[in-house]
Amino acid sequence: MAENGFENFTVLITRISRSIRRLKTEEMAEFGLKGPHVSCLYYLYRAGGSLTAAQLCERCEEDKAAISRSVEFLEREGYIRCRDDEGRRYKSPLMLTERGSAIGCRIAEKIRQIVERAGEDLPASERAAMYQALTGICLRLEAICAQNKEKER
């Protein structure tokens, strides 16, 4: 039973992740944006329009280089601006421009619709239980990874 549980869990998580990446690509093509760009704009919009690159790394689950490339693109295309041009840009607040805010709003609405459609057959109580279970699994797996990393030292 545990072996099937592991197979089901890993296969389903992989398929969900692949579908999310595909939807980001397909649904956001009209904006001319790639997945990391979409994530940056979405999280900036949800945060009220201001986060640092370091905070984006955490929220988007992307590395510093990927966020740096995305921020550079989004700034060049007029979606965001850096509040502080001097000093440490990685820790400087990034602000949505009017254009970025408008696109962020549209992205957030598309995401809301997709999430709603994906879970439309689940009652709210089951959806809440699913998120609670996934959060617990995630935290335990991260703790196991941290323990393994400590053992390697």
Disulfide bonds with the S-S distance in Angstrom:
none
